[in-house]
């Protein structure tokens, strides 16, 4: 049975959206094509109607995740509000809905160059948006350090059992340091 171009585009979108969350939750290699398609509501066999390779989907889904996070950043009233959301228990507990840099930084280095390029572009976008808000002659350097602190704080906090006091201590200390550095 043939489907319309519009329906094919909607189906493809569902796969990208599902992959964007699953990759952040489980890493690129922790999700099989069958898992991606099942999460989008399709059978495994339809994957290659939409993407030539899993790598192609990985790159697109990663780009989507960074775009989604740019939208979240844009909605924050200021950097302090953005930091409080980023360095929160809620963000720690929902990697599939939060920053792809924190979710995938340890994984992306083992991916093919096209996926790493998308990651680099996403990180660059974050640095640029932070630098624009920080302003001043050293804004880019400050933004780069700020991003490194944020991502590292979330990654370390996720690595500790969620109910361990250190998980919150890492988030709280990182948030305090980031806010102080902005002042």
C-alpha positions as CSV (number, residue, x, y, z in Angstrom):
1,X,0.0,0.0,0.0
2,X,1.4,3.4,-1.0
3,X,1.3,6.3,1.3
4,X,1.3,10.0,0.5
5,X,4.4,12.1,0.6
6,X,2.9,14.0,3.5
7,X,2.3,10.8,5.5
8,X,5.8,9.6,4.6
9,X,7.2,12.9,6.0
10,X,5.1,12.5,9.2
11,X,6.3,9.0,9.6
12,X,10.0,10.1,9.2
13,X,9.4,12.8,11.7
14,X,8.1,10.3,14.2
15,X,11.3,8.2,13.8
16,X,13.6,11.2,14.2
17,X,11.7,12.4,17.3
18,X,11.8,8.9,18.9
19,X,15.5,8.5,18.1
20,X,16.3,11.9,19.5
21,X,15.0,10.8,22.9
22,X,16.2,7.2,22.8
23,X,19.8,8.2,21.9
24,X,20.0,10.6,24.8
25,X,18.6,8.0,27.2
26,X,20.7,5.0,26.0
27,X,23.5,6.3,23.8
28,X,23.9,5.7,20.1
29,X,25.1,2.1,20.4
30,X,22.5,1.3,23.1
31,X,19.6,1.5,20.7
32,X,19.0,-0.9,17.8
33,X,17.2,0.1,14.7
34,X,14.3,-2.2,15.7
35,X,14.0,-0.3,19.0
36,X,13.9,3.0,17.2
37,X,11.2,1.9,14.8
38,X,9.2,0.3,17.6
39,X,9.3,3.5,19.6
40,X,8.0,5.4,16.6
41,X,5.2,2.8,16.1
42,X,6.6,1.1,13.1
43,X,8.2,-2.2,12.1
44,X,11.9,-2.6,11.6
45,X,11.6,-3.2,7.9
46,X,10.5,0.4,7.2
47,X,13.6,2.0,8.5
48,X,15.4,2.1,5.1
49,X,12.5,3.8,3.5
50,X,13.4,6.8,5.5
51,X,17.2,6.7,6.2
52,X,20.1,5.2,4.3
53,X,21.9,4.2,7.6
54,X,21.6,4.4,11.3
55,X,24.4,7.0,11.2
56,X,22.3,9.2,9.0
57,X,19.4,9.0,11.5
58,X,21.9,9.5,14.4
59,X,23.1,12.8,12.9
60,X,19.6,14.1,12.2
61,X,18.3,13.1,15.6
62,X,21.2,14.7,17.3
63,X,20.7,17.9,15.4
64,X,17.1,17.8,16.4
65,X,18.0,17.4,20.1
66,X,20.3,20.5,19.9
67,X,17.5,22.5,18.1
68,X,15.1,21.5,20.8
69,X,17.5,22.6,23.5
70,X,18.0,26.0,21.7
71,X,14.3,26.5,21.9
72,X,14.3,25.7,25.7
73,X,17.2,28.2,26.2
74,X,15.4,30.9,24.2
75,X,12.4,30.6,26.5
76,X,14.4,31.2,29.7
77,X,14.0,34.7,31.1
78,X,17.8,35.0,31.6
79,X,20.9,32.9,32.1
80,X,20.2,32.3,35.8
81,X,16.8,30.7,35.0
82,X,18.4,28.6,32.2
83,X,21.1,27.4,34.6
84,X,18.6,26.5,37.3
85,X,16.7,24.4,34.8
86,X,19.8,22.8,33.3
87,X,21.4,21.9,36.6
88,X,18.3,20.5,38.2
89,X,17.1,17.1,39.5
90,X,14.5,17.1,36.8
91,X,17.1,17.4,34.0
92,X,19.3,14.8,35.7
93,X,16.4,12.3,35.8
94,X,15.2,12.9,32.2
95,X,18.2,12.6,29.9
96,X,15.9,11.8,26.9
97,X,14.4,15.2,27.2
98,X,17.4,17.3,28.2
99,X,20.7,18.5,26.8
100,X,22.3,16.2,24.2
101,X,25.7,17.5,25.2
102,X,25.4,16.1,28.7
103,X,23.7,13.0,27.6
104,X,26.0,12.1,24.7
105,X,29.4,13.8,25.3
106,X,31.0,10.5,26.5
107,X,29.5,8.5,23.6
108,X,29.8,10.8,20.6
109,X,33.5,10.5,20.3
110,X,33.1,6.9,19.2
111,X,30.7,7.8,16.4
112,X,31.5,8.5,12.7
113,X,32.6,11.9,11.7
114,X,29.2,13.2,10.4
115,X,27.7,12.6,13.9
116,X,30.6,14.3,15.6
117,X,30.3,17.2,13.2
118,X,26.6,17.7,14.2
119,X,27.7,17.5,17.9
120,X,30.4,20.1,17.3
121,X,27.8,22.4,15.6
122,X,25.4,21.9,18.5
123,X,28.1,22.7,21.1
124,X,29.2,25.7,19.0
125,X,25.6,27.0,19.0
126,X,25.4,26.7,22.8
127,X,28.6,28.6,23.2
128,X,27.5,31.3,20.8
129,X,24.2,31.8,22.6
130,X,25.8,32.0,26.0
131,X,28.5,34.4,24.7
132,X,25.9,36.7,23.3
133,X,24.2,36.9,26.7
134,X,27.4,37.2,28.7
135,X,28.9,39.9,26.5
136,X,32.3,41.6,26.8
137,X,35.7,40.9,25.3
138,X,36.2,37.4,27.0
139,X,32.6,36.3,26.4
140,X,33.4,33.3,24.3
141,X,36.0,32.0,26.7
142,X,33.6,32.5,29.6
143,X,30.8,30.8,27.7
144,X,33.0,27.8,26.9
145,X,33.9,27.4,30.5
146,X,30.3,27.8,31.6
147,X,29.2,25.1,29.2
148,X,31.9,22.8,30.3
149,X,30.9,23.2,33.9
150,X,27.2,22.7,33.1
151,X,27.8,19.6,31.0
152,X,30.3,18.1,33.5
153,X,28.1,18.8,36.4
154,X,25.1,17.0,34.9
155,X,27.2,14.1,33.6
156,X,28.8,13.5,37.0
157,X,25.5,13.9,38.8
158,X,23.9,11.3,36.5
159,X,26.8,8.9,37.2
160,X,26.0,8.8,40.9
161,X,23.0,6.9,42.1
162,X,20.0,9.3,42.1
163,X,19.3,8.9,45.8
164,X,22.9,9.4,46.8
165,X,23.6,12.8,48.5
166,X,26.5,13.4,46.1
167,X,24.2,13.6,43.1
168,X,22.5,16.7,44.4
169,X,25.7,18.1,45.9
170,X,27.3,18.1,42.4
171,X,24.3,19.9,40.8
172,X,24.1,22.4,43.6
173,X,27.8,23.2,43.7
174,X,28.0,23.5,39.9
175,X,25.0,25.8,39.9
176,X,26.4,28.0,42.6
177,X,29.8,28.3,40.8
178,X,28.1,29.0,37.4
179,X,25.9,31.7,38.9
180,X,28.9,33.2,40.7
181,X,30.9,33.2,37.5
182,X,28.1,35.1,35.7
183,X,28.0,37.8,38.4
